[in-house]
Amino acid sequence: MSRDMARNYIGGKWCDSAAERLDVRDPSTDEVIGQVPLSSSKEVEAAAQAASDAFEEWRETPPVVRIQYLFRLRELMEENYEDLARTIVLEEGKTLDEARGEMRRTIENIEVAAGTPSLMMGRNLEDVARGIDEEVVRQPMGVFACIAPFNFPAMVPWWFSPYALATGNTYVIKPSEQVPFSQQRIFELLHELDLPPGVINLVHGGREAVEALVEHPSIVGVSAVTSTPVARHIYAKASAQGKRAQCQAGAKNFIVVMPDADLGRAVPGLITSFFGCAGERCLAGSVLVAVGDVYEPLKERFTAAARDLTVGNPMDETVQMGPVISQQHRERVLAHIEAGLKEGARLILDGRAVSVEGCERGYFLGPTILDDVHPDMSIAKEEIFGPVPSLMRVGDLSEALDIIDRNPYGNAASIYTSSGAAAREFKYRVRCGNIGINVGVVAAMAFFPFGGTKESFFGDLHGQGQDAVDFFTEKKVVISRW
C-alpha cells in the first residue's frame, strides 16, 4: 500500500514541489510508502498569500454559511472513516482501534466548531448610561497556521482549524514530515467541498517551512504541538512579533495509586495510559507512583497485565500495541532505558528484544517497566515518549504531590483512589493542566479546552471549545449614542 508523493494544496489547487524529498516509511515494516517534499519558504509564502487573499471574502461570509462546509466535511469523513483510520495506521503505526479513536475525536472537534455561531456571540447592555448602549463583538483576525506533530497526524490540525475557519479566519496547515498522508487524504475530501480558494492550505516541510510560517508577516497566529524546546522557540519568536501563539509542549505524566484504590478497575486504565499508542502521546502515563502498601500488589498486577499485551502489526485487529514512529526514535527510547539502568533502576519487564513475525524490520519495542526509580533519576524527569513506565514508591500522598510539583512539566496527572478527600486534595494541589480521578488518559472532550501548564504549554488560550473561539477572534467594545 503506497500513498506515493505528498503534494501541497495552495489556493484551492494541488501543487507539485521541486524541493528535496524525504522518504516516508511504514513503522511496522520499514518499507517506503511514499515521499514528502521539504517545501521551501517560497512555497510557504505562496500558501500565506493565498490565505491572505481569501480572508476578506471569507470573513464577510456569514458564520451560518461558513459552518455548512464543516457539516459537509463531517459527512465525508464519516463516509471515509475506515480509509482515514488505515492511513493513520500505515504512516504512524498506532493500532486500528487507536486510529479509529483518533478519527472520532477529529470529527468531534468539527462538530463542536459547527456551533461557532453561538460560541461567537458577544454581549450587550442597553442604557449603560442615559441614552448610551454598549456591546462586545467578536471578529476574525486573519491568517493562522498549524504546526503539527507525528503522533496524531489526522486529529491535531483539526484541534484548531475547524474553529479558525468557522470564526472567519483562513488557514495554513503544516503536518509533520514523518506522517504527511493523513492530512493529504483529508484535503482530498476538502477539495470536494468547493471552498473559496485559499481558505485552507496545506504545505509539507521541515524546519524551513516552520520558520517561514512563524516569521511570515501575514500570519497573525500559530498553533503548535511539539517538544518543549521547539514549542518555547516558536512561542518566543511568534510573540515577539505580536502574533498569537498556543504551543502544546512536552510532558512527564505521573499517575498516583493510593492504598484504597480498586486495582481491578485501576490496572486496565493504567495499561491503556502507559502503553496506548506505544506511549507516544502527550497524555500517556510515564511514572507510576505507588503510595504505601499498594506497591507490591500494584507492581504484580500491572506487570502481569503489561506482559500479556499483544505487540504486532497494527493493521491486525487483535493487536494491542504497534511500533514507535521510527528507528531513530526507538534508539532514543532505548537510550533512556540504558540511562535508567545505569542510575540504579531495575528492569522488571524487558520489551527491548520483541520480534513480530512478518515485520522483522519494524520499529517495535514491547512494554518495558523500570522499578526502584527515584525522583532524581533522568527517567523520572525527562520525557521518554515510549512504552516505558517508571515505578516509584512513596510514603503518602503529600510526598507524591511534592515530586509532581518539582517536575518541570505540567501536562497531566491522575490519581486512583476510593477516598473523596484524597481526590479533592490531589485536584486542588497538583500543578497540571489535565487532571484524572480514577481516569488514566485525561483527554478532554472537544467542547472543553485541552489543558497544560509549566513547561508543557506556552500561551494563554488552549485548543478546543470556547478557548479556541477566543484564540481565533478579537473583541471590540462598541459604545453607541443616538
C-alpha positions in Angstrom: 0.0 0.0 0.0 1.5 3.3 -1.1 0.5 6.9 -1.0 3.2 8.0 -3.5 4.2 11.6 -3.4 2.6 14.1 -1.0 1.6 17.4 -2.6 0.9 20.8 -1.3 -2.5 22.3 -1.6 -2.4 26.1 -2.2 -5.2 28.4 -3.3 -7.6 25.5 -3.9 -5.1 23.6 -6.2 -2.8 20.7 -5.8 0.8 21.8 -6.3 3.9 19.8 -7.0 7.1 20.8 -5.3 10.6 20.9 -6.7 12.0 20.8 -3.1 14.1 18.0 -1.7 12.1 14.9 -1.0 12.1 12.7 2.1 11.1 9.0 2.2 8.0 8.2 4.3 8.3 4.8 5.9 5.7 2.3 7.4 6.9 2.0 11.0 5.7 -1.7 11.0 7.9 -2.8 8.2 10.4 -0.1 7.4 9.1 0.0 3.8 8.9 3.2 1.9 5.3 4.1 1.4 5.8 7.4 -0.4 7.7 10.7 -0.3 7.1 14.1 1.1 8.6 17.4 -0.1 10.5 19.6 2.3 8.9 22.7 1.0 10.8 26.0 0.8 10.0 29.3 2.3 8.7 30.4 -1.2 6.0 27.7 -1.0 5.0 28.9 2.4 4.9 32.4 1.0 2.5 31.2 -1.7 0.2 29.5 0.8 0.2 32.5 3.2 -0.5 34.8 0.3 -3.4 32.6 -0.9 -4.8 32.6 2.6 -4.4 36.3 2.9 -6.1 36.9 -0.5 -9.1 34.8 0.6 -9.5 36.4 4.0 -11.8 39.4 3.3 -14.3 37.4 1.3 -14.3 34.6 3.9 -14.7 36.9 6.9 -17.7 38.5 5.2 -19.3 35.1 4.7 -21.9 34.7 7.5 -20.9 32.2 10.2 -24.1 30.1 9.5 -22.9 29.8 5.9 -19.3 29.0 6.9 -20.2 26.1 9.1 -22.1 24.4 6.3 -18.7 23.4 4.9 -17.9 21.8 8.2 -21.2 19.9 8.2 -20.3 18.5 4.7 -16.7 17.7 5.7 -18.0 15.8 8.7 -20.2 13.7 6.4 -17.3 13.0 4.1 -15.1 12.0 7.0 -17.8 9.6 8.2 -18.1 8.1 4.7 -14.3 7.6 4.5 -13.8 6.8 8.2 -12.1 3.4 7.7 -9.8 4.6 4.9 -8.7 7.5 7.0 -8.1 5.3 10.0 -6.0 2.9 7.9 -4.0 5.8 6.5 -3.1 6.8 10.1 -2.0 3.2 10.9 0.1 2.9 7.8 2.1 6.0 8.4 2.1 6.4 12.2 2.0 2.8 13.5 -0.8 3.0 16.1 -3.3 0.2 16.1 -6.6 0.3 14.1 -8.6 0.7 17.3 -6.4 3.7 18.3 -6.6 5.2 14.8 -10.4 4.9 14.8 -10.4 6.7 18.1 -8.3 9.5 16.7 -10.7 9.9 13.8 -13.6 10.1 16.2 -12.0 12.9 18.1 -11.2 14.7 14.8 -14.8 14.6 13.9 -16.0 15.7 17.3 -13.9 18.9 17.0 -15.6 19.6 13.7 -19.0 19.1 15.3 -18.2 21.4 18.2 -16.8 24.1 15.8 -20.1 23.9 13.9 -21.6 25.6 16.9 -19.5 28.6 16.4 -22.4 31.0 15.6 -23.5 30.6 19.2 -19.9 30.5 20.6 -19.0 33.8 18.8 -22.0 35.7 20.3 -20.9 38.8 22.1 -22.6 40.7 25.0 -24.6 43.9 25.0 -26.3 46.2 27.5 -28.7 49.0 26.7 -28.6 52.2 28.7 -25.2 51.7 30.4 -25.6 55.5 30.8 -28.5 57.7 29.8 -29.1 57.1 26.0 -25.9 55.1 25.7 -25.7 51.4 24.7 -22.6 49.2 25.0 -21.7 45.9 23.3 -18.8 43.5 22.8 -18.5 41.9 19.3 -16.1 39.2 18.1 -14.3 39.4 14.8 -11.8 37.1 12.9 -8.2 38.3 12.7 -6.7 37.0 9.5 -4.4 34.1 8.6 -3.5 31.4 11.2 -1.2 28.4 10.9 -0.8 25.0 12.5 2.5 23.2 13.1 1.5 19.6 13.8 3.3 16.6 15.3 3.6 13.0 14.2 1.7 11.2 16.9 -1.9 12.3 16.0 -1.5 13.1 12.3 -5.2 13.5 11.5 -6.5 15.0 14.7 -4.1 17.7 15.8 -4.6 20.0 12.8 -8.3 19.6 13.4 -8.0 20.6 17.1 -7.5 24.0 15.7 -8.5 24.5 12.0 -12.3 24.0 12.3 -12.5 26.8 14.9 -10.3 29.1 12.8 -12.5 28.5 9.7 -15.8 28.8 11.5 -14.8 32.1 13.1 -13.9 33.6 9.7 -10.1 33.2 9.6 -8.1 31.5 6.8 -5.6 28.8 7.5 -2.3 27.0 6.6 -1.5 23.5 7.9 2.0 22.0 8.0 1.9 18.4 9.0 4.8 16.5 10.4 7.0 15.4 7.5 7.0 11.9 9.1 3.2 11.5 8.6 2.0 13.6 5.6 -0.6 11.3 4.2 -3.4 11.6 6.7 -3.7 15.4 6.0 -3.3 14.7 2.3 -6.3 12.4 2.4 -8.4 14.9 4.4 -7.5 17.6 1.9 -8.7 15.4 -0.9 -12.1 15.4 0.9 -11.8 19.2 1.5 -11.3 19.7 -2.3 -14.7 18.2 -2.9 -16.3 21.0 -0.8 -15.6 23.8 -3.3 -14.4 26.1 -0.6 -13.3 29.5 -1.8 -9.7 29.1 -3.0 -7.2 29.9 -0.3 -9.4 29.5 2.7 -7.4 26.5 3.9 -4.0 25.4 2.6 -1.6 22.5 3.1 2.2 22.9 3.0 4.5 19.9 3.7 8.0 20.5 5.0 10.5 20.6 7.8 12.3 23.3 9.8 12.5 25.8 6.9 8.7 25.6 6.5 8.2 26.0 10.3 10.4 29.1 10.5 8.8 30.6 7.4 5.3 30.2 8.9 6.3 31.7 12.2 8.0 34.7 10.6 5.5 35.4 7.8 4.0 38.9 8.3 0.6 37.9 7.0 0.2 35.1 9.6 -1.3 36.6 12.8 -1.2 33.4 15.0 0.3 30.0 15.3 -0.9 26.8 16.9 1.8 24.2 17.5 2.2 20.8 19.2 5.8 19.7 19.5 8.6 19.2 22.0 9.2 21.7 24.8 12.4 23.2 23.3 10.7 23.7 19.9 7.5 25.0 21.5 9.4 27.5 23.5 11.2 28.7 20.4 8.0 29.0 18.4 6.3 30.8 21.2 9.1 33.3 21.8 9.5 34.0 18.1 5.8 34.4 17.4 5.0 36.5 20.5 8.0 38.8 19.8 6.3 39.7 16.5 3.0 40.4 18.2 1.4 37.2 17.0 -0.9 35.0 19.0 0.6 31.6 19.8 -0.6 28.4 21.6 2.2 25.9 21.8 1.5 22.5 23.4 4.8 21.0 24.5 6.4 18.0 26.2 5.1 16.0 29.1 6.0 13.8 32.1 2.8 12.5 33.4 2.6 11.0 36.9 -0.2 8.6 38.0 -0.6 8.1 41.7 -2.2 4.9 43.1 -3.5 5.1 46.7 -3.7 2.1 49.1 -7.5 2.2 48.9 -7.6 2.1 45.1 -9.7 -0.7 43.4 -6.9 -2.4 41.5 -9.3 -4.5 39.5 -10.6 -1.3 37.9 -7.4 0.7 38.0 -5.0 -1.6 36.2 -6.8 -1.8 32.9 -6.9 2.0 32.9 -3.2 2.2 33.7 -2.3 -0.2 30.9 -4.2 1.9 28.4 -2.5 5.1 29.8 1.1 3.8 29.8 1.1 1.6 26.6 -1.7 3.0 24.4 -0.3 4.5 21.2 3.0 2.8 22.2 3.4 5.6 24.8 3.7 8.2 22.1 1.1 10.7 23.3 1.3 13.8 25.5 -1.3 12.3 27.8 0.5 9.0 28.3 1.3 7.9 31.8 5.1 7.9 32.4 5.7 7.5 36.2 3.5 5.1 38.2 3.6 6.3 41.9 2.6 3.6 44.4 1.6 5.0 47.8 2.4 2.8 50.8 1.2 -0.8 51.0 -0.3 -0.8 47.5 3.2 -1.1 46.0 3.6 -4.9 45.9 0.1 -5.8 44.7 0.1 -3.0 42.1 3.5 -4.0 40.8 2.5 -7.6 40.4 -0.8 -6.9 38.6 0.5 -4.1 36.5 3.5 -6.1 35.3 1.4 -9.2 34.5 -1.1 -7.2 32.5 1.7 -5.5 30.5 3.3 -8.8 29.8 0.0 -10.1 28.3 -0.3 -7.2 25.8 -0.1 -8.3 22.1 2.5 -6.4 20.2 2.4 -6.7 16.4 1.3 -5.4 13.1 -1.1 -2.6 13.9 -3.3 -3.5 10.9 -4.2 -6.7 12.7 -7.5 -6.2 14.7 -6.2 -8.4 17.5 -3.0 -6.3 18.1 -3.0 -4.0 21.2 0.3 -2.2 20.6 2.1 -1.2 17.4 5.6 0.1 16.8 7.1 3.5 17.6 7.4 6.0 14.8 10.9 5.5 13.6 14.2 3.6 14.1 15.8 6.9 15.3 13.0 7.3 17.9 13.3 3.7 19.0 17.0 4.2 19.6 16.3 7.3 21.6 13.9 5.4 23.9 16.4 2.6 24.3 19.0 5.2 25.4 16.6 6.4 28.1 16.2 2.8 29.3 20.0 2.3 29.5 20.4 5.6 31.3 17.9 4.5 33.9 19.7 1.2 34.4 23.0 3.0 34.9 21.4 5.2 37.5 20.2 2.2 39.5 16.8 1.4 38.3 15.8 -2.3 38.0 14.3 -3.8 34.9 11.3 -6.0 35.8 9.8 -6.3 32.3 12.1 -6.1 29.3 10.5 -5.5 25.9 13.6 -4.5 24.0 14.0 -7.8 22.1 10.4 -8.1 21.0 10.1 -9.5 17.5 7.0 -9.5 15.2 6.7 -12.3 12.6 6.4 -10.8 9.1 7.5 -7.4 10.5 11.1 -8.1 11.5 12.3 -4.7 10.3 9.6 -2.7 12.1 10.4 -0.3 14.9 8.9 -2.4 17.7 9.5 -2.1 21.4 7.5 -4.1 23.8 6.2 -2.9 27.2 9.3 -2.2 29.4 9.0 -1.5 33.2 11.7 0.0 35.3 11.4 -0.4 39.1 13.2 1.3 42.0 13.0 4.6 40.3 13.8 7.7 42.4 12.8 11.3 41.6 16.3 12.5 40.9 16.9 9.9 38.1 16.7 11.2 34.5 14.0 8.7 33.6 11.8 10.2 36.3 12.3 13.7 35.0 12.7 13.6 31.2 10.1 12.8 28.6 10.7 9.4 27.1 7.7 9.2 24.7 7.6 5.4 24.6 6.1 2.3 26.4 8.5 2.6 29.3 6.8 3.2 32.7 8.9 4.0 35.8 7.6 2.6 39.0 8.2 4.7 42.1 7.2 4.1 45.8 6.3 6.9 48.2 5.0 7.0 51.8 2.0 9.2 51.4 0.0 11.5 49.0 1.9 14.6 50.2 5.2 13.1 49.1 3.7 12.2 45.7 2.4 15.7 45.2 5.8 17.2 46.1 7.5 15.0 43.5 5.0 16.0 40.8 5.3 19.7 41.7 9.1 19.6 41.3 8.9 18.2 37.8 9.1 20.9 35.2 6.3 19.6 33.1 2.6 20.1 33.8 0.5 18.4 31.2 -1.4 15.7 33.0 -1.6 13.8 36.3 -4.0 11.2 37.7 -4.9 9.6 41.0 -6.6 6.2 41.6 -8.4 6.2 45.0 -11.7 5.4 46.8 -11.3 8.5 49.0 -13.1 11.7 48.2 -10.8 13.6 50.5 -7.7 12.3 48.7 -9.1 13.0 45.3 -10.0 16.6 46.4 -6.6 17.2 47.8 -5.0 15.9 44.7 -7.2 18.0 42.4 -6.6 21.1 44.5 -2.8 20.8 44.9 -1.4 19.2 41.8 0.1 21.7 39.3 -1.0 20.2 36.0 -3.5 21.2 33.3 -5.3 17.9 32.8 -6.3 16.0 35.9 -7.7 12.5 36.2 -9.5 11.0 39.1 -9.7 7.2 38.5 -9.1 8.0 34.9 -5.7 7.2 33.3 -6.0 9.2 30.0 -7.4 12.6 30.7 -8.4 13.6 27.1 -10.9 16.4 27.4 -14.0 16.3 25.2 -13.9 18.7 22.3 -16.2 21.2 24.0 -13.7 21.5 26.9 -10.3 23.1 26.5 -7.2 20.9 26.4 -5.1 21.9 29.4 -1.4 22.2 30.1 0.9 24.2 32.4 4.5 24.9 33.3 6.9 23.5 30.6 4.0 21.7 28.8 2.3 24.7 27.4 3.3 28.2 26.2 0.5 30.6 25.7 -2.7 31.8 27.3 -5.6 30.1 25.4 -5.7 26.4 24.8 -7.1 24.4 21.9 -10.8 23.2 21.7 -14.1 24.6 22.8 -14.6 28.2 23.9 -10.8 28.7 24.3 -10.4 28.1 20.6 -13.0 30.6 19.7 -11.4 33.2 22.0 -8.0 32.5 20.4 -9.2 32.9 16.8 -11.1 36.1 17.4 -10.6 39.6 18.8 -13.1 41.5 20.8 -14.3 45.0 20.0 -16.2 47.1 22.6 -18.7 49.4 20.9 -20.3 52.3 22.8 -23.2 54.0 21.0 -25.3 57.1 21.4 -28.1 58.1 19.0 
